[in-house]
């Protein structure tokens, strides 16, 4: 309590305690005063009636002495000339004195006689009457110089004695009644005093206990306060650490994004080069090696994409755009895209379409399914991977990805959704192809984002089944599979295209140029906005398509380049913007300009498909729901 | 208040009280009746008139053996004092005159202001616990300008100034206001 480091509240506590203590002491003091007063009253009560009783005794005594004096006077030897029945009172000074004393008490000349009042109060008015009558009767007789007869003396003696006895009886009665009452009250007062003692002791004990408890509680409160303060300090430190850690994490994310971006440039160039190289490799062995190299770059691309997806999902910058999605179109495309890989592995890839439409984000759904299918293919040695669609009773559509692979042990069925989790050991052969085990954790994040459920059923050694539950839209239009048709058509279309490439990275620029030229395109490659403008002016030709990198030298953007070119030729030619940047600013800009947007790394087939779609859109054909749908392009989904 | 009666009144039987009281009277009577040796060894003049007050006990000034006897003239020679007061025993305001009790004690050379008082009617009381320096307690022989007679509770009467000092009006002091005073035995 005296610790100076204690909070200010303790001061108030001490004030309260001191006030309470003062009140308690005051109570005790009052109690003591009360007890003293009670005791005083008790003592006074014991004195009560004593004076009256004394008076009775005095009166009785005086009457006795008067009787004795009268008797003695009567018996006294008369020394007069002749014996007489009368006695002169000159020789009876004692008798006169005794009578005067009685007179002074009973019939005092002045005012009210105290004795009279008392005797009336004592309930003996008759006696008083007798007494006064007696004194009055002999007042004239017992005077100096008077003669008093023997008979009179005898009468005085007898009556005086009788009065004495009577007052004695009165005294007895009074004493008894008074003492009974007194004893009763006295015992009550005694009881009161004892109770006061008991109360006082109890009170003091209670106050001491309370004080002790209060001091202890106060100490405990102080302790708690200290603990709370230290907890707060710890919490503050933790918060600071957390904040710092958060900023560190952000810094790491920025670094990761930057690194990913930088990695994409050479990777993409390599993909383009490898694609271009394919035509120049005549030998079977060479093509094999080239295929392996292609797969390696694909794996690297997949890895980078996964990293980027995770970081974006964790950053919460991803927006979802719910729309009506034709499941048939999507599944057919997926079937087409994964067919080669499945065939390579000797697996059967089956797709069952039922013509359902669902309400969801098409890019996110495609990403989920791609990851699930890729995962299924990776972990299936033999057998098949099935994509099936069922209708559930409650207006939902179940999309299942089923494999006949190794299966997931029950205790691992939750863990598979964690980052970098892989079934079996990392050295288990093809696991690396899954892209660091990010696939399912991306799936988990996306399903949460879309608020759709994902169920896992798996039997070890028999296979796994992932089931997505999507909200169904009734009356959807079934679009026939068009993948091969598009591809065939694009071959022809590309052959006649005049494409302008605007990219400040020579490697990428050259790679894309080579690739497109092989497809029969006429390619004009420039590195800057100004160069693009000059080319357009010089050649006086209108390109069929613009392919621009978003980030150009000197802080210029592909967007600017496209707008510049469009301004010069005075025509909104179809244009595709390629970016490694995921900032919302770039997205918004592309969207508002109505441009198709591709995210690095962009594969050759992806590029061709995008060009195809873009040209179709430009030609007024309906959207094929492909990746490059303008204004709906999400950077995450290729 | 320590009269014999009072002492006896404290839950003792009345007959015992009575015998004690009677014994006290006998002793007192013997004291009064026995002839006393006359040793004039002090400046206190002898009483020539009727002796109204006998002071004995622990005193240094005597005029009749071990006792100091006062007649009216000797008392009247002492410094006069007076006051008016109501009393519990009389109606109306009464004027009392006489001398201070402390002056009487001083005249007898009393060593203390506590004494055993005896009245003509054999009332006895232990006089004490009163600050005579502070309160002008009277030994009065005049009431309303007249000498107090035996029939008027005289000739000598101890009177407290009840009106001037209301705190003096207690049961104990009422018992000490002895009337018909005759003897003071100083302790």
Boltz contact constraints between the chains, C-beta under 6 A:
constraints:
  - contact:
      token1: [A, 47]
      token2: [B, 171]
      max_distance: 6.0
  - contact:
      token1: [A, 50]
      token2: [B, 6]
      max_distance: 6.0
  - contact:
      token1: [A, 50]
      token2: [B, 9]
      max_distance: 6.0
  - contact:
      token1: [A, 53]
      token2: [B, 9]
      max_distance: 6.0
  - contact:
      token1: [A, 54]
      token2: [B, 3]
      max_distance: 6.0
  - contact:
      token1: [A, 54]
      token2: [B, 5]
      max_distance: 6.0
  - contact:
      token1: [A, 57]
      token2: [B, 5]
      max_distance: 6.0
  - contact:
      token1: [A, 58]
      token2: [B, 123]
      max_distance: 6.0
  - contact:
      token1: [A, 61]
      token2: [B, 122]
      max_distance: 6.0
  - contact:
      token1: [A, 62]
      token2: [B, 121]
      max_distance: 6.0
  - contact:
      token1: [A, 100]
      token2: [B, 150]
      max_distance: 6.0
  - contact:
      token1: [A, 100]
      token2: [B, 151]
      max_distance: 6.0
  - contact:
      token1: [A, 101]
      token2: [B, 121]
      max_distance: 6.0
  - contact:
      token1: [A, 103]
      token2: [B, 151]
      max_distance: 6.0
  - contact:
      token1: [A, 104]
      token2: [B, 151]
      max_distance: 6.0
  - contact:
      token1: [A, 104]
      token2: [B, 153]
      max_distance: 6.0
  - contact:
      token1: [A, 109]
      token2: [B, 152]
      max_distance: 6.0
  - contact:
      token1: [A, 110]
      token2: [B, 90]
      max_distance: 6.0
  - contact:
      token1: [A, 111]
      token2: [B, 90]
      max_distance: 6.0
  - contact:
      token1: [A, 111]
      token2: [B, 91]
      max_distance: 6.0
  - contact:
      token1: [A, 112]
      token2: [B, 91]
      max_distance: 6.0
  - contact:
      token1: [A, 114]
      token2: [B, 89]
      max_distance: 6.0
